């Protein structure tokens, strides 16, 4: 288990070298520890699309976490620090669904100062072309980076 810092906090939000803001460990967090719940307003798919329409000509960004068919958590509305956990193709955390509640847990020991990440695994709903990857880029910089936050699928070339 991890021990809280003197302030009682285990994590903090600050500027991230991956993207925008990120969440960082203040103390050592043990493998398997439950770190935080992904909180926010519960919305249906239509509302999620209204709030975060996919831009076809630019990079996309969303705080929506799908938990069930037509049920999503919008971390951008009533959410907590979990909405700032960045994507990585080589994550140190994973998300666990318990009765349509999402929890972030450590996949391995995490050291103080280390940024928390999990694999977003966003489903594009279409073939993964280079253009689609550009709309949903990954900036993790890991050796195994797949270049996108989208679920790994068979890629299609621009000319296919």
N, C-alpha and C positions, 0 to 999 in steps of 0.2 A: 504494500500500500504506500501511497505517497503521504508525506507529512506536510501540513500547511506551512506556509511561510509565516514570519512574525506577524504579518498583517492578516493572516488567516486565509489568504488567497493562494490558489495553486497555479492560476493562469492569469495572463494579462494580454490586452489588445494593444498592439503598437504597429508602426510602419513595418512592412514586410519586404524582404528582397525578392519574394516570389511575385506578389501583386498587391497593390494597395495596402490595406491593413491585414494583419495576421494575428493569430493567437499563439502565445509563447508560454512555455512552462516556466514557472518561478521556482519550482522545486522538482526533485526527481519524482517521476511518475512511473510506477511499476507496471509491467506488462499485465494486461487484463483489467487494469483499473478503469472504472467508469469515471469519465472526466466531466461531462456536461450533457445536458439534454438540449436538443435542437428545438427551440421554442419559437412561437410566432402565431399569427392568426391562421386559423384553419379555413381554407377556401377551396372552391371547386375548380375544375379545369378551365371553365369559361372565364372565371375571374382571374386565374393565373395568367391566361393568355392576354386578357385585357391589361393587366398590370405590367406584364413583361412580354410584349409582342416580340417575336423573333425578327431581328433585323437582318435582311438578306445582303446588305451592302457594307456591313461593319461588324465588329466584334460584339458578342452578346454577353450579358451579365444578368444573373438572377439570384435571388435569395430563396427561391421556391424549392422545397424538398417534397417530392411525391411520396406519399405513404401508403396509398391504396388507390383503387380505381376511383377517379373523380374526387380524391381527397388529397390536399397538399397543405404543407405548412409554409407560410410566408414569413421567413425570418426578418424581412424588411419591415414588417408591421407587427409591433409588439414582441419582437425577437430579443435575443440576448447575445452575448459575446460569441456564441457558437456560429453565428452567421458569417463571422470573419475568418473561420478556419478555411485555409486555402486548399486547393486541389494539388495532389502530387501523384504521379504515375508510380512512385515508390513511397507510399504513405507509411506513417508511423502509427496511425489510428484507423479505426474502421467504425462504421455506423451499424447499430443494432436496433432492429425494429421490435418493440414489445407493445402489442396491442395498439398499433398506430401511433406510438410515441417513439421518437428517434433519440438514441443515446450514442455519444461518441466515447469509444473505449480505446485504450492503448493496445496496439498490436505487439509492442516490444517496450522495453524500458526506455523512457524518454528523459533526457538530462536537462537540468536547469538551463534556460536560454534557448533551447531547441524549439523551433516552430512546429506546431501541431498541424498535421495534414491528413486528409483522407482522399480516396479516389472518388470523384463525383459520379462517374459512370452514368452520365446523362445519355439517354436514348435519343438519337437524332430523329428517328422516325423516317429516315430516308437513307439511301446509300451514302457512305462516307467518301466523298470526293475531296480533292484538295481545297476546293472552294468552301465546302462545308467545314473542313478542319480550320480554315482561316476565320470562320465565324465563331468557332468555339475553341480558341487556342489554349494550350497549356504552356505555362512558364516555369515549370518546376526545375528544369535544368538537370534532371537526373540522367544517369547513363542510359536507362531504359525508357526515357521519355518517348511517348508515342505522338507527341505534338498536339494533342487535343484532350479535352476533358470528357469527350464522348466515349460511350461504351465501345470497347474494341470489337470491330466487326470486319468483315472482308471489305477492303478498300476498293474503290472504283476510280480509274484514271479519268482525267478531264475529257479525254477523247472517246471514252467508252460509251 
